[in-house]
């Protein structure tokens, strides 16, 4: 079974992941954490229980861990991976 991924939710998550990566590139780690917190909130509140939701929440955890262990390159890579996963949802559906 699949459900539609609302285009506004997709756009917000994509924008937030990009903003998080930009913040990390600019060494604005507090901003990156706040952005990732918003990705986490949107994922929990706007996505159904599905693989995409699980992957995004896992990515958020990994970004926090990477930033906490002073590994901004890994944090940025997780955000890029999250964006790639979102880009793969180009047919507007997500699988459960």
TORFIGU-859181 format. One record per residue: residue number from 0; residue in one letter; x, y, z of N, C-alpha, C, O in turn. Coordinates in nm, 3 decimals. Example, Ala and Ser with C-alpha at 12.3 -4.5 7.8 and 13.67 -1.06 7.14 Angstrom:
REM TORFIGU-859181
+-----+------+---------+---------+---------+---------+---------+---------+---------+---------+---------+---------+---------+---------+
: seq : type :     npx :     npy :     npz :    capx :    capy :    capz :     cpx :     cpy :     cpz :     opx :     opy :     opz :
+-----+------+---------+---------+---------+---------+---------+---------+---------+---------+---------+---------+---------+---------+
:   0 :    a :   1.319 :  -0.569 :   0.780 :   1.230 :  -0.450 :   0.780 :   1.320 :  -0.330 :   0.780 :   1.424 :  -0.332 :   0.846 :
:   1 :    s :   1.285 :  -0.225 :   0.708 :   1.367 :  -0.106 :   0.714 :   1.290 :   0.003 :   0.787 :   1.341 :   0.114 :   0.804 :
+-----+------+---------+---------+---------+---------+---------+---------+---------+---------+---------+---------+---------+---------+
This chain:
REM TORFIGU-859181
+-----+------+---------+---------+---------+---------+---------+---------+---------+---------+---------+---------+---------+---------+
: seq : type :     npx :     npy :     npz :    capx :    capy :    capz :     cpx :     cpy :     cpz :     opx :     opy :     opz :
+-----+------+---------+---------+---------+---------+---------+---------+---------+---------+---------+---------+---------+---------+
:   0 :    x :   0.085 :  -0.118 :   0.000 :   0.000 :   0.000 :   0.000 :   0.089 :   0.124 :   0.000 :   0.196 :   0.123 :   0.061 :
:   1 :    x :   0.046 :   0.226 :  -0.066 :   0.122 :   0.350 :  -0.065 :   0.028 :   0.466 :  -0.036 :  -0.093 :   0.456 :  -0.057 :
:   2 :    x :   0.083 :   0.572 :   0.012 :   0.007 :   0.693 :   0.041 :   0.074 :   0.809 :  -0.029 :   0.194 :   0.807 :  -0.055 :
:   3 :    x :  -0.004 :   0.910 :  -0.058 :   0.052 :   1.029 :  -0.120 :   0.136 :   1.106 :  -0.020 :   0.099 :   1.122 :   0.096 :
:   4 :    x :   0.249 :   1.153 :  -0.067 :   0.332 :   1.243 :   0.012 :   0.293 :   1.384 :  -0.031 :   0.320 :   1.423 :  -0.145 :
:   5 :    x :   0.230 :   1.459 :   0.057 :   0.189 :   1.595 :   0.018 :   0.309 :   1.676 :  -0.031 :   0.417 :   1.672 :   0.029 :
:   6 :    x :   0.288 :   1.748 :  -0.141 :   0.399 :   1.823 :  -0.201 :   0.454 :   1.928 :  -0.106 :   0.574 :   1.956 :  -0.108 :
:   7 :    x :   0.368 :   1.988 :  -0.022 :   0.417 :   2.089 :   0.071 :   0.508 :   2.028 :   0.177 :   0.607 :   2.089 :   0.217 :
:   8 :    x :   0.474 :   1.907 :   0.223 :   0.558 :   1.839 :   0.323 :   0.691 :   1.801 :   0.259 :   0.797 :   1.820 :   0.319 :
:   9 :    x :   0.685 :   1.749 :   0.137 :   0.807 :   1.714 :   0.065 :   0.897 :   1.836 :   0.048 :   1.017 :   1.829 :   0.072 :
:  10 :    x :   0.838 :   1.948 :   0.008 :   0.915 :   2.071 :  -0.014 :   0.977 :   2.122 :   0.116 :   1.093 :   2.164 :   0.117 :
:  11 :    x :   0.901 :   2.118 :   0.225 :   0.953 :   2.166 :   0.353 :   1.069 :   2.078 :   0.400 :   1.173 :   2.130 :   0.443 :
:  12 :    x :   1.053 :   1.947 :   0.392 :   1.161 :   1.857 :   0.436 :   1.286 :   1.874 :   0.351 :   1.397 :   1.874 :   0.403 :
:  13 :    x :   1.267 :   1.889 :   0.221 :   1.382 :   1.910 :   0.133 :   1.453 :   2.041 :   0.166 :   1.575 :   2.046 :   0.176 :
:  14 :    x :   1.375 :   2.146 :   0.183 :   1.433 :   2.276 :   0.215 :   1.507 :   2.273 :   0.349 :   1.617 :   2.328 :   0.360 :
:  15 :    x :   1.449 :   2.209 :   0.447 :   1.513 :   2.201 :   0.579 :   1.644 :   2.123 :   0.574 :   1.743 :   2.164 :   0.636 :
:  16 :    x :   1.645 :   2.013 :   0.501 :   1.769 :   1.935 :   0.490 :   1.878 :   2.017 :   0.421 :   1.994 :   2.012 :   0.461 :
:  17 :    x :   1.840 :   2.092 :   0.319 :   1.937 :   2.179 :   0.251 :   1.986 :   2.289 :   0.344 :   2.105 :   2.320 :   0.346 :
:  18 :    x :   1.895 :   2.349 :   0.420 :   1.933 :   2.455 :   0.514 :   2.025 :   2.400 :   0.624 :   2.118 :   2.468 :   0.667 :
:  19 :    x :   1.998 :   2.279 :   0.667 :   2.085 :   2.218 :   0.768 :   2.226 :   2.197 :   0.716 :   2.324 :   2.223 :   0.786 :
:  20 :    x :   2.235 :   2.150 :   0.593 :   2.367 :   2.129 :   0.532 :   2.440 :   2.262 :   0.515 :   2.560 :   2.271 :   0.540 :
:  21 :    x :   2.367 :   2.365 :   0.472 :   2.427 :   2.498 :   0.457 :   2.476 :   2.551 :   0.592 :   2.584 :   2.609 :   0.600 :
:  22 :    x :   2.397 :   2.530 :   0.696 :   2.437 :   2.575 :   0.831 :   2.564 :   2.504 :   0.875 :   2.653 :   2.566 :   0.934 :
:  23 :    x :   2.573 :   2.376 :   0.847 :   2.694 :   2.301 :   0.885 :   2.814 :   2.353 :   0.807 :   2.922 :   2.371 :   0.864 :
:  24 :    x :   2.795 :   2.376 :   0.678 :   2.905 :   2.430 :   0.596 :   2.955 :   2.564 :   0.650 :   3.073 :   2.595 :   0.638 :
:  25 :    x :   2.865 :   2.642 :   0.707 :   2.901 :   2.771 :   0.764 :   2.938 :   2.764 :   0.911 :   2.951 :   2.867 :   0.977 :
:  26 :    x :   2.955 :   2.642 :   0.963 :   2.992 :   2.619 :   1.104 :   2.889 :   2.679 :   1.200 :   2.923 :   2.719 :   1.311 :
:  27 :    x :   2.764 :   2.684 :   1.157 :   2.654 :   2.732 :   1.241 :   2.582 :   2.609 :   1.297 :   2.471 :   2.576 :   1.256 :
:  28 :    x :   2.648 :   2.542 :   1.391 :   2.600 :   2.413 :   1.438 :   2.472 :   2.422 :   1.519 :   2.390 :   2.330 :   1.515 :
:  29 :    x :   2.452 :   2.529 :   1.593 :   2.326 :   2.545 :   1.666 :   2.209 :   2.560 :   1.568 :   2.101 :   2.505 :   1.590 :
:  30 :    x :   2.231 :   2.635 :   1.463 :   2.128 :   2.650 :   1.360 :   2.099 :   2.516 :   1.295 :   1.983 :   2.482 :   1.271 :
:  31 :    x :   2.203 :   2.439 :   1.267 :   2.185 :   2.307 :   1.208 :   2.102 :   2.218 :   1.300 :   2.012 :   2.147 :   1.254 :
:  32 :    x :   2.132 :   2.220 :   1.430 :   2.055 :   2.139 :   1.526 :   1.909 :   2.181 :   1.528 :   1.820 :   2.096 :   1.532 :
:  33 :    x :   1.883 :   2.310 :   1.524 :   1.744 :   2.359 :   1.523 :   1.673 :   2.316 :   1.396 :   1.555 :   2.279 :   1.400 :
:  34 :    x :   1.742 :   2.322 :   1.285 :   1.684 :   2.281 :   1.158 :   1.651 :   2.132 :   1.159 :   1.544 :   2.092 :   1.114 :
:  35 :    x :   1.743 :   2.052 :   1.209 :   1.721 :   1.908 :   1.217 :   1.607 :   1.876 :   1.314 :   1.530 :   1.783 :   1.291 :
:  36 :    x :   1.596 :   1.952 :   1.420 :   1.484 :   1.933 :   1.513 :   1.351 :   1.957 :   1.442 :   1.253 :   1.888 :   1.469 :
:  37 :    x :   1.349 :   2.053 :   1.352 :   1.227 :   2.080 :   1.276 :   1.199 :   1.966 :   1.177 :   1.084 :   1.927 :   1.159 :
:  38 :    x :   1.303 :   1.913 :   1.113 :   1.286 :   1.796 :   1.025 :   1.225 :   1.682 :   1.105 :   1.133 :   1.614 :   1.059 :
:  39 :    x :   1.277 :   1.661 :   1.224 :   1.227 :   1.554 :   1.310 :   1.078 :   1.575 :   1.344 :   0.999 :   1.482 :   1.336 :
:  40 :    x :   1.042 :   1.697 :   1.381 :   0.904 :   1.728 :   1.415 :   0.811 :   1.709 :   1.296 :   0.705 :   1.648 :   1.309 :
:  41 :    x :   0.850 :   1.761 :   1.181 :   0.767 :   1.747 :   1.061 :   0.752 :   1.600 :   1.025 :   0.643 :   1.555 :   0.990 :
:  42 :    x :   0.861 :   1.525 :   1.032 :   0.855 :   1.382 :   0.999 :   0.761 :   1.307 :   1.091 :   0.681 :   1.226 :   1.047 :
:  43 :    x :   0.772 :   1.336 :   1.220 :   0.685 :   1.268 :   1.317 :   0.538 :   1.307 :   1.301 :   0.450 :   1.222 :   1.314 :
:  44 :    x :   0.512 :   1.433 :   1.272 :   0.375 :   1.482 :   1.270 :   0.306 :   1.474 :   1.135 :   0.183 :   1.467 :   1.129 :
:  45 :    x :   0.382 :   1.474 :   1.027 :   0.320 :   1.483 :   0.894 :   0.335 :   1.358 :   0.809 :   0.266 :   1.344 :   0.707 :
:  46 :    x :   0.424 :   1.267 :   0.848 :   0.442 :   1.144 :   0.770 :   0.378 :   1.027 :   0.843 :   0.385 :   1.019 :   0.966 :
:  47 :    x :   0.316 :   0.937 :   0.769 :   0.262 :   0.817 :   0.833 :   0.377 :   0.724 :   0.871 :   0.491 :   0.743 :   0.829 :
:  48 :    x :   0.346 :   0.624 :   0.951 :   0.447 :   0.521 :   0.980 :   0.484 :   0.457 :   0.848 :   0.402 :   0.389 :   0.786 :
:  49 :    x :   0.608 :   0.478 :   0.804 :   0.654 :   0.424 :   0.676 :   0.806 :   0.424 :   0.675 :   0.871 :   0.476 :   0.766 :
:  50 :    x :   0.860 :   0.365 :   0.571 :   1.005 :   0.356 :   0.557 :   1.069 :   0.494 :   0.549 :   1.172 :   0.518 :   0.612 :
:  51 :    x :   1.011 :   0.584 :   0.473 :   1.066 :   0.719 :   0.460 :   1.075 :   0.788 :   0.595 :   1.177 :   0.847 :   0.630 :
:  52 :    x :   0.967 :   0.780 :   0.672 :   0.966 :   0.841 :   0.805 :   1.077 :   0.784 :   0.892 :   1.150 :   0.858 :   0.957 :
:  53 :    x :   1.090 :   0.652 :   0.892 :   1.195 :   0.586 :   0.971 :   1.334 :   0.631 :   0.928 :   1.421 :   0.657 :   1.011 :
:  54 :    x :   1.354 :   0.640 :   0.797 :   1.485 :   0.680 :   0.746 :   1.518 :   0.824 :   0.782 :   1.631 :   0.855 :   0.820 :
:  55 :    x :   1.420 :   0.912 :   0.772 :   1.445 :   1.051 :   0.808 :   1.472 :   1.067 :   0.956 :   1.562 :   1.142 :   0.995 :
:  56 :    x :   1.397 :   0.998 :   1.039 :   1.420 :   1.007 :   1.184 :   1.557 :   0.949 :   1.221 :   1.626 :   1.003 :   1.308 :
:  57 :    x :   1.595 :   0.841 :   1.155 :   1.729 :   0.784 :   1.178 :   1.836 :   0.885 :   1.136 :   1.936 :   0.904 :   1.206 :
:  58 :    x :   1.814 :   0.949 :   1.022 :   1.910 :   1.050 :   0.976 :   1.923 :   1.164 :   1.075 :   2.034 :   1.212 :   1.100 :
:  59 :    x :   1.811 :   1.208 :   1.131 :   1.815 :   1.315 :   1.232 :   1.901 :   1.274 :   1.352 :   1.984 :   1.351 :   1.398 :
:  60 :    x :   1.879 :   1.152 :   1.401 :   1.958 :   1.102 :   1.514 :   2.107 :   1.103 :   1.480 :   2.190 :   1.143 :   1.561 :
:  61 :    x :   2.139 :   1.058 :   1.359 :   2.279 :   1.052 :   1.319 :   2.342 :   1.190 :   1.305 :   2.459 :   1.208 :   1.337 :
:  62 :    x :   2.265 :   1.286 :   1.257 :   2.317 :   1.423 :   1.248 :   2.349 :   1.476 :   1.388 :   2.456 :   1.533 :   1.410 :
:  63 :    x :   2.256 :   1.456 :   1.482 :   2.282 :   1.498 :   1.621 :   2.409 :   1.433 :   1.675 :   2.494 :   1.501 :   1.733 :
:  64 :    x :   2.421 :   1.303 :   1.655 :   2.538 :   1.229 :   1.705 :   2.666 :   1.283 :   1.643 :   2.766 :   1.304 :   1.713 :
:  65 :    x :   2.664 :   1.303 :   1.511 :   2.783 :   1.353 :   1.443 :   2.821 :   1.492 :   1.493 :   2.940 :   1.520 :   1.513 :
:  66 :    x :   2.723 :   1.578 :   1.512 :   2.754 :   1.712 :   1.563 :   2.804 :   1.706 :   1.707 :   2.895 :   1.780 :   1.745 :
:  67 :    x :   2.746 :   1.617 :   1.787 :   2.788 :   1.603 :   1.926 :   2.930 :   1.549 :   1.940 :   2.999 :   1.576 :   2.038 :
:  68 :    x :   2.973 :   1.471 :   1.840 :   3.108 :   1.414 :   1.843 :   3.205 :   1.492 :   1.754 :   3.312 :   1.443 :   1.717 :
:  69 :    x :   3.166 :   1.616 :   1.720 :   3.251 :   1.707 :   1.643 :   3.291 :   1.648 :   1.507 :   3.408 :   1.651 :   1.469 :
:  70 :    x :   3.192 :   1.595 :   1.437 :   3.214 :   1.540 :   1.303 :   3.114 :   1.603 :   1.206 :   3.022 :   1.537 :   1.158 :
:  71 :    x :   3.133 :   1.733 :   1.175 :   3.038 :   1.802 :   1.088 :   3.032 :   1.744 :   0.947 :   2.928 :   1.753 :   0.882 :
:  72 :    x :   3.141 :   1.685 :   0.899 :   3.138 :   1.625 :   0.765 :   3.037 :   1.509 :   0.760 :   2.962 :   1.496 :   0.663 :
:  73 :    x :   3.036 :   1.427 :   0.864 :   2.940 :   1.316 :   0.869 :   2.798 :   1.370 :   0.881 :   2.706 :   1.317 :   0.818 :
:  74 :    x :   2.779 :   1.474 :   0.960 :   2.646 :   1.533 :   0.976 :   2.596 :   1.585 :   0.841 :   2.480 :   1.563 :   0.806 :
:  75 :    x :   2.682 :   1.654 :   0.768 :   2.643 :   1.706 :   0.637 :   2.612 :   1.593 :   0.540 :   2.520 :   1.604 :   0.459 :
:  76 :    x :   2.686 :   1.485 :   0.547 :   2.661 :   1.371 :   0.459 :   2.526 :   1.306 :   0.490 :   2.455 :   1.265 :   0.398 :
:  77 :    x :   2.491 :   1.297 :   0.616 :   2.358 :   1.244 :   0.650 :   2.248 :   1.333 :   0.594 :   2.147 :   1.282 :   0.546 :
:  78 :    x :   2.266 :   1.463 :   0.600 :   2.166 :   1.553 :   0.543 :   2.158 :   1.539 :   0.392 :   2.049 :   1.545 :   0.334 :
:  79 :    x :   2.273 :   1.520 :   0.326 :   2.272 :   1.496 :   0.182 :   2.199 :   1.365 :   0.150 :   2.123 :   1.358 :   0.053 :
:  80 :    x :   2.222 :   1.263 :   0.231 :   2.155 :   1.134 :   0.211 :   2.004 :   1.149 :   0.230 :   1.925 :   1.088 :   0.157 :
:  81 :    x :   1.964 :   1.229 :   0.327 :   1.822 :   1.253 :   0.349 :   1.761 :   1.323 :   0.227 :   1.650 :   1.291 :   0.185 :
:  82 :    x :   1.833 :   1.417 :   0.170 :   1.785 :   1.487 :   0.050 :   1.776 :   1.392 :  -0.069 :   1.683 :   1.400 :  -0.149 :
:  83 :    x :   1.873 :   1.301 :  -0.081 :   1.868 :   1.203 :  -0.190 :   1.746 :   1.114 :  -0.173 :   1.678 :   1.081 :  -0.271 :
:  84 :    x :   1.718 :   1.074 :  -0.050 :   1.602 :   0.989 :  -0.023 :   1.473 :   1.064 :  -0.057 :   1.381 :   1.007 :  -0.116 :
:  85 :    x :   1.466 :   1.190 :  -0.020 :   1.349 :   1.270 :  -0.053 :   1.336 :   1.287 :  -0.205 :   1.225 :   1.284 :  -0.258 :
:  86 :    x :   1.447 :   1.305 :  -0.273 :   1.444 :   1.320 :  -0.419 :   1.396 :   1.191 :  -0.486 :   1.337 :   1.196 :  -0.594 :
:  87 :    x :   1.420 :   1.077 :  -0.423 :   1.378 :   0.949 :  -0.478 :   1.226 :   0.932 :  -0.472 :   1.170 :   0.845 :  -0.538 :
:  88 :    x :   1.162 :   1.014 :  -0.392 :   1.016 :   1.008 :  -0.380 :   0.956 :   1.102 :  -0.484 :   0.876 :   1.191 :  -0.453 :
:  89 :    x :   0.996 :   1.080 :  -0.609 :   0.951 :   1.172 :  -0.714 :   0.816 :   1.135 :  -0.773 :   0.761 :   1.212 :  -0.852 :
:  90 :    x :   0.763 :   1.019 :  -0.736 :   0.631 :   0.985 :  -0.789 :   0.519 :   1.026 :  -0.695 :   0.401 :   1.000 :  -0.722 :
:  91 :    x :   0.556 :   1.091 :  -0.584 :   0.454 :   1.142 :  -0.492 :   0.396 :   1.040 :  -0.399 :   0.299 :   1.069 :  -0.329 :
:  92 :    x :   0.452 :   0.919 :  -0.395 :   0.400 :   0.818 :  -0.303 :   0.511 :   0.771 :  -0.211 :   0.629 :   0.778 :  -0.245 :
:  93 :    x :   0.471 :   0.724 :  -0.096 :   0.564 :   0.666 :  -0.001 :   0.512 :   0.529 :   0.035 :   0.391 :   0.507 :   0.040 :
:  94 :    x :   0.603 :   0.436 :   0.059 :   0.560 :   0.301 :   0.093 :   0.554 :   0.284 :   0.243 :   0.628 :   0.347 :   0.319 :
:  95 :    x :   0.464 :   0.197 :   0.284 :   0.449 :   0.171 :   0.427 :   0.537 :   0.056 :   0.468 :   0.539 :   0.018 :   0.585 :
+-----+------+---------+---------+---------+---------+---------+---------+---------+---------+---------+---------+---------+---------+
